[in-house]
Amino acid sequence: MKTQVGIVGAGPAGLMLAHLLHLRGIESVVLESRDRPYVEKRIRAGVLEQGSVEMLEELGVADRMHQLGLVHHGIELGFQHTRHRIDFPTLTGRSVTVYGQHEVVKDLLAAADQRGLPVMFDVTDVTLHGLDTDAPCITFMHEGEAGRLECDFIAGCDGFHGICRPSVPKGVLTTYDRVYPFSWLGILADAAPSQNALVYMNSDRGFALFSMRSPTVTRLYLQCRNGESIDDWSDDRIWNELHTRLQCSDGWKPNEGHITQKGVTPMRSFVTEPMQHGRLYLAGDAVHIVPPTGAKGMNLALSDVKVLAEALSRFFSRGSVEMLANYSAICLRRVWKTQRFSWWMTSMLHRDPDGTEFDHRRQMAELDYVTSSTAAATALAENYVGLPILFS
Ligand SMILES: Cc1cc2nc3c(=O)[nH]c(=O)nc-3n(C[C@H](O)[C@H](O)[C@H](O)COP(=O)(O)OP(=O)(O)OC[C@H]3O[C@@H](n4cnc5c(N)ncnc54)[C@H](O)[C@@H]3O)c2cc1C
């Protein structure tokens, strides 16, 4: 089998890249290790920056998002039992859309079917070859048969646990990371959201986040200890803790409902540089992870592939290698600014188990500043709605 771009991974990065390339007349094949139902049901991120919304519109796959997504014009920051609104349109003229990552993936897959874009599921033993040559290839097993995909370029969009990043020879990549001393316990509940803005709450008992996925489904998170077992958290314990942490002086609280999903996710910041080696280009979680506090993971994956699609287009249409050579440097400018924002939101809102009273008072001062200064609120808002995606 031959194609121009072999894409490993059918997450948001891999599927979006396949569509962006198709729009520019470039062929690709996507290889995915999981089956389609698993990929379409995997619950993860849920906030789309305006730039991500515009990308889906540009691809003509935004109809369901416009129908089912919830446009949010702000968030609320809570501390000392009071919520303070950060209003995005007033501060930036932009907004975000709440729409589940699995819905984005479903839409991209449905459009791939319609457009005849090849996506192969249940592929195993994916191995990269010839990354330092002009003719790399990917070998794999599919339905009991050995496959070989010859390509001009390989896009490693296979997430944090994928095989593309480890395929780069030792000594080429440098990793920078931070593991946080807490995790997130997340639930999905069949309960109508009790208001239409996300609430990020710094409480004495730790961070809590109120969010939603649809007019009938609430998504809630609690800061918990690393290594905590979900079995120790009965539904009653979760609701009690949520009510305690989110308690507000105006009486607002989340609606309760049947919990349909729960899990614990560790928090880390992680960047590997450079984001390319030879003819392999890494994008999304394969090369960087952000803590979810800034709602950036999926958005960052989409912005990487927007840059990559443009660089590949310049190569295939006019033989220009300049942007491909600068792919890593271009992406890393945005990646590091997004890392900074995600780290800052995380540090401002969570209780560090080793923190002191000084740290707590500094956090309160920071929240007071962000919610009372237009300049500080604007800085938060412009990062939250998404920094521009630059091509240089
Ligand atoms: C539990 C969880 C909760 C999250 N919650 C949030 C959130 O609330 N907000 C937020 O902004 N972000 C969140 N994130 C992060 C966000 O979901 C990711 O940033 C986003 O999925 C990145 O997209 P991606 O396409 O780069 O990687 P992925 O979505 O990980 O996709 C990679 C794909 O590659 C496939 N793959 C892996 N190995 C191979 C292989 N060897 N061969 C072929 N295919 C392979 C995988 O099956 C997967 O389909 C969360 C992540 C997790 C894990």
The ligand as an SDF file (V2000), in Angstrom:
LIG
                    3D

 53 58  0  0  0  0  0  0  0  0999 V2000
   -8.8770   10.2510   30.9380 C   0  0  0  0  0  0  0  0  0  0  0  0
   -8.5740   11.5330   30.2130 C   0  0  0  0  0  0  0  0  0  0  0  0
   -9.3490   12.6650   30.4230 C   0  0  0  0  0  0  0  0  0  0  0  0
   -9.0750   13.8570   29.7510 C   0  0  0  0  0  0  0  0  0  0  0  0
   -9.8310   14.9660   30.0020 N   0  0  0  0  0  0  0  0  0  0  0  0
   -9.5460   16.1080   29.3700 C   0  0  0  0  0  0  0  0  0  0  0  0
  -10.2960   17.2670   29.5960 C   0  0  0  0  0  0  0  0  0  0  0  0
  -11.2420   17.2820   30.3800 O   0  0  0  0  0  0  0  0  0  0  0  0
   -9.9600   18.4190   28.9240 N   0  0  0  0  0  0  0  0  0  0  0  0
   -8.9120   18.4330   28.0330 C   0  0  0  0  0  0  0  0  0  0  0  0
   -8.6500   19.4600   27.4190 O   0  0  0  0  0  0  0  0  0  0  0  0
   -8.1910   17.3470   27.7860 N   0  0  0  0  0  0  0  0  0  0  0  0
   -8.4820   16.1910   28.4320 C   0  0  0  0  0  0  0  0  0  0  0  0
   -7.7430   15.1130   28.1670 N   0  0  0  0  0  0  0  0  0  0  0  0
   -6.7020   15.2400   27.1630 C   0  0  0  0  0  0  0  0  0  0  0  0
   -7.2720   15.1060   25.7450 C   0  0  0  0  0  0  0  0  0  0  0  0
   -8.2540   14.1240   25.7250 O   0  0  0  0  0  0  0  0  0  0  0  0
   -6.1020   14.7820   24.8290 C   0  0  0  0  0  0  0  0  0  0  0  0
   -5.2340   15.8910   24.8460 O   0  0  0  0  0  0  0  0  0  0  0  0
   -6.5150   14.4560   23.3930 C   0  0  0  0  0  0  0  0  0  0  0  0
   -7.1480   13.1920   23.3510 O   0  0  0  0  0  0  0  0  0  0  0  0
   -5.2810   14.4230   22.4780 C   0  0  0  0  0  0  0  0  0  0  0  0
   -5.6390   13.9370   21.2190 O   0  0  0  0  0  0  0  0  0  0  0  0
   -4.6020   13.0620   20.3750 P   0  0  0  0  0  0  0  0  0  0  0  0
   -5.2860   12.7670   19.1080 O   0  0  0  0  0  0  0  0  0  0  0  0
   -3.2890   13.7170   20.3790 O   0  0  0  0  0  0  0  0  0  0  0  0
   -4.3820   11.7290   21.2290 O   0  0  0  0  0  0  0  0  0  0  0  0
   -5.4000   10.5760   21.6120 P   0  0  0  0  0  0  0  0  0  0  0  0
   -6.7680   11.1000   21.7800 O   0  0  0  0  0  0  0  0  0  0  0  0
   -4.7830    9.8560   22.7590 O   0  0  0  0  0  0  0  0  0  0  0  0
   -5.4220    9.6310   20.3310 O   0  0  0  0  0  0  0  0  0  0  0  0
   -4.3530    8.7620   20.0370 C   0  0  0  0  0  0  0  0  0  0  0  0
   -4.9030    7.5740   19.2560 C   0  0  0  0  0  0  0  0  0  0  0  0
   -3.8250    6.7390   18.8900 O   0  0  0  0  0  0  0  0  0  0  0  0
   -4.1780    5.3890   19.1190 C   0  0  0  0  0  0  0  0  0  0  0  0
   -2.9580    4.6130   19.2930 N   0  0  0  0  0  0  0  0  0  0  0  0
   -2.1650    4.5160   20.3770 C   0  0  0  0  0  0  0  0  0  0  0  0
   -1.1410    3.7050   20.1480 N   0  0  0  0  0  0  0  0  0  0  0  0
   -1.2720    3.2790   18.8670 C   0  0  0  0  0  0  0  0  0  0  0  0
   -0.5070    2.4120   18.0460 C   0  0  0  0  0  0  0  0  0  0  0  0
    0.6030    1.8270   18.4870 N   0  0  0  0  0  0  0  0  0  0  0  0
   -0.9230    2.1940   16.7940 N   0  0  0  0  0  0  0  0  0  0  0  0
   -2.0360    2.7860   16.3000 C   0  0  0  0  0  0  0  0  0  0  0  0
   -2.8060    3.6100   17.0510 N   0  0  0  0  0  0  0  0  0  0  0  0
   -2.4190    3.8530   18.3100 C   0  0  0  0  0  0  0  0  0  0  0  0
   -5.0520    5.4610   20.3580 C   0  0  0  0  0  0  0  0  0  0  0  0
   -5.8980    4.3220   20.4990 O   0  0  0  0  0  0  0  0  0  0  0  0
   -5.8530    6.7300   20.0880 C   0  0  0  0  0  0  0  0  0  0  0  0
   -7.0220    6.4740   19.3720 O   0  0  0  0  0  0  0  0  0  0  0  0
   -7.9950   13.9090   28.8460 C   0  0  0  0  0  0  0  0  0  0  0  0
   -7.2210   12.7920   28.6210 C   0  0  0  0  0  0  0  0  0  0  0  0
   -7.4790   11.6070   29.3000 C   0  0  0  0  0  0  0  0  0  0  0  0
   -6.6010   10.4100   29.0660 C   0  0  0  0  0  0  0  0  0  0  0  0
  1  2  1  0
  2  3  1  0
  2 52  2  0
  3  4  2  0
  4  5  1  0
  4 50  1  0
  5  6  2  0
  6  7  1  0
  6 13  1  0
  7  8  2  0
  7  9  1  0
  9 10  1  0
 10 11  2  0
 10 12  1  0
 12 13  2  0
 13 14  1  0
 14 15  1  0
 14 50  1  0
 15 16  1  0
 16 17  1  0
 16 18  1  0
 18 19  1  0
 18 20  1  0
 20 21  1  0
 20 22  1  0
 22 23  1  0
 23 24  1  0
 24 25  2  0
 24 26  1  0
 24 27  1  0
 27 28  1  0
 28 29  2  0
 28 30  1  0
 28 31  1  0
 31 32  1  0
 32 33  1  0
 33 34  1  0
 33 48  1  0
 34 35  1  0
 35 36  1  0
 35 46  1  0
 36 37  1  0
 36 45  1  0
 37 38  2  0
 38 39  1  0
 39 40  1  0
 39 45  2  0
 40 41  1  0
 40 42  2  0
 42 43  1  0
 43 44  2  0
 44 45  1  0
 46 47  1  0
 46 48  1  0
 48 49  1  0
 50 51  2  0
 51 52  1  0
 52 53  1  0
M  END
$$$$
